[in-house]
C-alpha cells in the first residue's frame, strides 16, 4: 500500500513539475524569438567584420593566441559601437517622432512656409 501511495505521489509531483516547465515556456519562447531575431543580425555583422581581419592576421603569420586576442578585442569594440548606436537610436527615434507629431499638429507645412514662386515673377 505504501509503495502504491509513494508511486502515485511521485507521479503527481512529476506531472506538476512538467506542467510548470511548460507554463514557463509561455513567456520564455517569445523572449527567445525576440533575442534570436535581434541576435542573428548582430552575429552576422560581427562575422562579416571579424573574419577578413582574422584571415589577414593568419596570413601575416602571427601566433594563434595573438590572433585570438586581437580578434576578441575587435569583436568587443564592434559590439561596443553597435551598443552605442542602439542607445542613440533609442534616444533619437522618440525625439524625431515627437518633432514630426508636433509639426503635424501645429500645421506648419511647406505650402504655408514658401509662397508660390510663379506669382512673384509677374
N, C-alpha and C positions, 0 to 999 in steps of 0.2 A: 504494500500500500504506500509506504514511504517513497519507494522508487518511482511509482507512478506519479505521486504528488510532486516529487522533485523534477521529473521529466516534464510535466505539464508547466510548472513554474519556469523552468529553463526555456521551454519553447515560447512561452508568453513573453519572457524577457528578451529573447532573440527577435521575436516579431516586433516588439515595441522599439527595439534598437534600430531595426531595419527601417521601420516607418519613420523614425526620427531622422535617419540618414537621408531618406528620400524627401522628407519635408525640408531639409536644409538645402536640397538642390533647387528648390523653388526660388531662392534668391542668389544662390551661387552660380547657377547656369547663366542667367542674364549677365551677371558680372563677368563671368569668364568670356562670354561672347563679346562684350564691350572691350575687355582687355585684349582679346585676340584681334579685334578689328583695329585697335589703336597700335598694338604692339608689332604686328607683322609689317606695316609700312615703315616703322622706325627701324626694325631689324633689316629690312631691305636697304634702307638708306645707309645704315652702318656698314652693311656688307659691300655696297657699291663704293663707299668711300675707303674702306679699310683694305679690301683685297688687293687693289692695284698698288697701294703703298707697301703692303707686306710683300708682294711679289718683287717690287723694286729692291726692298731690303734684302730679300733672299738672293736676288741676282747680284747684289753687291758683295755677297759672301759674309755677311755679318753673322755672328753666333746666334743660334736659335733662341737662347734666353734673352738676348738683347732685342731680337725681333719681337718676341712676345711682350716684353716690357714696353717697347715703343708702340706696338700695336694696341696694347691696353691703354696707354696714355692717349693715343689718337681717338680711340673709341670713347674714352671718358670725356675728352674735350668735345667730341661731336655730340655726345648726349647732353653735355652742359649747354652747348649752343642751342640745341633743339629745345631743351627745357626753358631757356631764357626766351626763345621765340614763342613757345606756347604761353608763357606767362605774359608776354607782351600782347599776344592775341587776346588773352582773357581780359586784358585791360582795354585794348583798342576796339574790339568788336562792340561792347556795350556803349562806349563813347560815340562811335560812329553812328550806331543805330539811334541813340538819343538825339544826336545832331540832326539826322535825317528826319526823325519824327517831329522834332521841334520846328524844323524848316518847313515841313509839310503842313503843320498845324498853323503856323504864322502866315504861310501863304506867300512867302517871297520867292517867286519863281523867276525864270529868265525872261518871260514875256513882260513882267512888270518892271524889271530892273533895266532892260535895254529897250529904248524906243526904236521904232521902225526906221531903218536906215534910208529906205526909199523915199519917205516923206520929207527928210531933211535935204535931199538933193535938189528938190524942185523949188 
